[in-house]
């Protein structure tokens, strides 16, 4: 098997995804993790949650208290992006916003070593567009320098809750090198995940299939076809889904679902991806699902 060669990983974003990625990197891949978020409260809350998850794993006899302590000790917060300078791979897990991700990857390319892998946990945004943003102004994308810079970028899409979900989608940009892909895959496997590969299309495989399903459930509610509880119960008991689609939308975050659906719709112009008005209105109202205390359910 190909060695990932990652001695230290940087994780940008300590929200539900970033924290989970930091935890599996420290616990399963056993590499030191540098964690950064612009909000230090988010980092503190994330680390407190990691402590709880590790304590639960110890209490269930899955890991020893030494392993839990070692994993926790591998995670260190850093106060800015320059803290990632000596990492061999960085994984970005910030909100779904192309301009934000492009600015971040441009900084990564300046700060990190030319051999470092620059991975995005985006759930739908084009990895090719993110990779293009790493090329410095004045450098041609077709030059050797331009190609080598963008070749380090890859999509590494984890699923929520990261410690529980077994999958990572691996998404090559059209510029990604085989070496980047092989090492990113080896890292995901070391972190305990199974890997599937998707082309760089809007939503990749997972969200191109999941989001129309969630949107249909919201439209069914909007059209009064069934109650919230009956829509979710139908899918849970009729199809053995662990959560109904409305509960799952709350769990993912309605703002995230809307952002993904907008990327799908804008990227394909296909009406099957048009977000429902109800989803838009709920996000307008600040009802983001579980994380904000209200979505289709109250928390
Ligand atoms: N973080 C870490 N672990 C968590 C967790 C969280 N946020 N939430 C639950 N868990 C753990 C629990 O601690 C529990 O662990 P143990 O087995 O060690 O006790 C385990 O998950 C099961 O939890 P529960 O028994 O409390 O509840 P459950 O049986 O209903 O399972 C669930 C919870 C795993 C979340 C399950 O409901 C499920 O699989 N739901 C679907 C999740 C899903 O589809 N995720 C993908 C979303 S799409 C995505 O992430 C990608 C994207 O781009 C949008």
Boltz pocket constraint, residues with backbone or C-beta under 6 A from the ligand:
constraints:
  - pocket:
      binder: B
      contacts: [[A, 53], [A, 56], [A, 60], [A, 122], [A, 123], [A, 158], [A, 159], [A, 160], [A, 161], [A, 162], [A, 163], [A, 164], [A, 165], [A, 206], [A, 207], [A, 242], [A, 243], [A, 248], [A, 252]]
      max_distance: 6.0
